[in-house]
Amino acid sequence: MVTAGAAHPPQPKDRPVTAKPITVADFVRMKKAAQPIALLTAYDYYTARLLDACGIDGILVGDSANMVFYGESTTLSITVDQMIYHTRAVSRAVSHALVTADMPFMSYQVSPEEALHNAGRFLKEAGAAAVKLEGGLPIVPTVVRLIAAGIPVMGHIGLVPQSIHRFGGYTVQGKTPPDRQFLSESASALAEAGCFAIVLEGIPADLAAEITQQIPIPTIGIGAGVGCDGQILVTNDLLGLFEDFQPKFVRRYAHLAQTMREAFVRYVEDVRARQFPSKDESY
């Protein structure tokens, strides 16, 4: 049997053990205090634990897992059960950050009641504090239904990856006056419906700044400029693990794919040369 190198998970030394968990109300408070909100994605226990220890405000268990974890070309085919699996792993690791789960394609579009059933599973079975839904004005009735049942909702407008086939690709949204108006009206409607925050993805920075000033809840930008109340990136992009393509808005803070390749090559070479394990690494 192959075992891990340690019997128990490593304990990050910088975990804010005395910090209280961040809530959806804290997100709104942070906007009022002009305190930028930092979010990243996670799909597994160890990544979430590291993020939580480093003081991240929120962790999104994104349906981007379908691309960066399962290797699919879009987010569309991931299921509710798969998302619950990843959300449960992340929630177990976190004591401070707000955990929000992406509701996957066709888990909330059919009807508000079906959305309620699926969203409830993320809180009840997976330990999430909130769910995220893509879409603007058309999903407002669903948002209202979830919030009436006590389920916090994060909105998501602009470039919404679950509608990739309708857009014809990963293209910037909100370039024309009608599109700008639709996004502005959608943001106001989602805020009025009770969303605690809205992700603005792939829209012009000036429009994102206008929406941020327009609504009383935080905007979380990804490819939407610095004028948002907070920012989010896919962690695999930030770490340089996902190399298939690099969107303009991604800043790579590390190049771990290359580091990993180098380590794997050295290991293979050492095994083949009988230089691993050494005497000190043997019982």
N, C-alpha and C positions, 0 to 999 in steps of 0.2 A: 504494500500500500504506500502510495506517495503522500507524504505529509508536508504541511507548511513548515517554514523555518522556525516558527514560534508557536507555543501551545495556546497562547492567548493573544487577542488583538493588541497591537501596540497602543499605548495611551499617549496621545499628544500632550506635550508639556504646557502648551499655551492655551489649552481649552479654558474658556471663560466660565469656570465652574459655578461662580456666584451670580452670573448674569441670568436674569429671568428670560423665559422664552419670548421671542418677538411675536406679536399678534398682528392681525389685520388693522387694528386700531393704531398700533405703533406706526404702521406705514403711513397712515393719514397724518399722524402727529409729526412724522419726519418731514413730510411735505410742508406742513405749516411752519416748521422750524427751519426750512430751507436746508435740510440735512440730506445730502445725496445718499441714495439707496443702492447698495451693491448686491447683485444677484448673479448666480452661476447655475449651470445645470449639473445634475449628478444622477447616476443610474445604479450605483452600487454602494455598499456599506462603507468601504474604505475611503473612497473619494468623498463621500458625504461627511465622514468623520473628520477628515482633514479640513474640508471647507468650514465646518462648524467650529473647529478649533481656531481657525484663523479669523473669526469674527465676521463672516459673511452674514448679511441681513436676511437673505432669502435663498432657498434652493428650489429650483424648478426641476421636477422629474419630467423632462420633456419627451414628447413623442419623437424628437430627434434621435432617441435611442434606436429607432428603426434603421437609421442610416449609420450612426457612428458605433452602434453596438452589434446590430444584426447584419449590417452591410447592404441594406436595401437602398434603392436609388431615390425613394421618396419616403415620406412619413405615413403614407396611406394605409399600409397593410398591418400595422401593429394593432393588437387587440386589447380589449379592456383587461383581460386576464394577464397579459404580458405587462401592461402598465402597472397593474396592481402589484405584481411580483417585484418590479423595480422600486415602486413607491414604498412598499413595505421594508425593503432593504435599506433605503435611504432614511426612512423615518426612525428605524431602530438605532441609527447612528447619531441622530441629531438631538441636542438638548436646548439649543438656543435659536437657530435660524427658523424662519417660517417655511414650512414645506408645502409647496403647491404642486399638484399633479395635473399634467395635461390630460384632458379627455380626448381620446383618439377619434379619428374619422368615423362617422356614423354611430357614435355612442350617444350623441345628443341632438342630432339633426332631425330625427324621425318625429319626435314629439316631446313636449316638456315632461310628460310622465316617465317616458323611457329615460330621458336625461336625468331625472330625479333618482330613478332606481340605480343607474350606473354611477352617478356622482356620489350617492350615499355609500356605495361600496368603497370608494377611495378613502372616505373618512372612517368608516366602520371597520373595514378589513385591512387597510393599508396604513392607517395612522396619519394621513395627510391632514393639514389644517385648512386647505382650500383646494379648489379646482380651477383650471383655466379653460376657457372656451374661445375658439376663434370665430370671428364674424362681427358684423356691425348691427345695424337696425333690425335685420330679420331675426336675430336671436334674442332680442330684448325680452319677449315673453318667457323664454326658457330661463333666462337669467332671473327674472322676477320669481318664477316658480321655485328655483333652487334656493334663492335667498329667503323666501317665505318659509322654507323648510329648515332654515338654519345652516345652510351650506354657503360659506364665503366663496365669492367668485371673482376671479381676475379675468378681465377682458383682454382681447387681442385683435387689433385691427391693422390695416395696411396690407403688407405682404403676408398673407396667411397661407402657410405651406400646404394645408389640407385642400386648398383651392388651386393648387398649382396647375392643373389641367385647364381650368377656366382662364387663368392668367396667361397661359402659354409659356410659362417659364418663371424663373425667379427674377422678376422685373420690379423696378421701383414703382410704387403706387402713389397716387395723389398728385400727378403732374398736371392734370387738366382742371379747370375751374369746377366742373361737375363732380369730379372725383374728390377734389379737396373739400367741397361742400358735403359730400356724402360722409367722408371720414370725420369731419368736424361734427356733423349732426350725430353720427354714430357714437362718438366719444361722449357727447353730452347725454345722449339717451342711455348709454351704459352706466354712466355715473349716476344719473337720476334713478336708474333701475336698482342701484345698490352695490355695484361693483366696488371693491376696495382699491383697485388699481387697474391700469390698462397698459398692456404691452403695445408699443408703437413700433412696427417693424417695416423697414424698407420704405420710408417716406421721406420727402425733403425736410431738411433740418428746420427751415423756417416754418413749415406747417406744423411740425412736431412742437416747436416752441410756442406757436399760437395755441395749439390744443392744450399744452401744459398750463398756460395762463388762463385758459378758458374754463377748465374743470377743477373741482375741489379735491379730486383724488389724485394720487401719484401716477405719473406716466413713467413707464419703464422702456427705455429705448434700446433698440438693436438695429443699427443702421439708420438711426433717426437723429443723429447729432447730439451735441452736448447740452442742448436746452431742455432735455427731459429731466424729470425728478430723480431718475435712477437709470442704471444701465444693466444689461444682461448679455452674456456671451455663452456659447456652448463651450463647456470646459475642454472638450477634446480639440476644439479650434484654438483656444487660448494656449494650450500646452503643446501645440504642434503635433498632436497625435493623428488627427484627421488631415490627410494630405491630398485627398482627391481634388479639392479645389479650395481656394481661399477668397472668400468674399472681401470686397473693399473695406468693409467695416471691421474686419477681424484684425486685432493686434495679437501677434503670437509672442507671449511672454516667455516661452521656452520652445525647444525643438526636441521633444522627448522621443519622437519616432526615430530620429537619427541616433540618439543616445541608446535607445533600446536595441536597435540593429547592431550597433557596435558591441554592446554587451553580449548579445546572443552569439555573434560571430566569435568573440573571444572565448565564450564558454565551449562552443563546438570545437574550436581549435585545441583548447586545454584538455578536453575529454579525449580527443583523438590522439593527442600527444602523450596521454597518460600523465598529465600534469595536474589533473583534478580527479579525485581529491588528494590533498597532500597528507602527510603523516599527521599533522596537527588537525586536519579536518576528518580524521578517521577515528573510530572507537577501538 
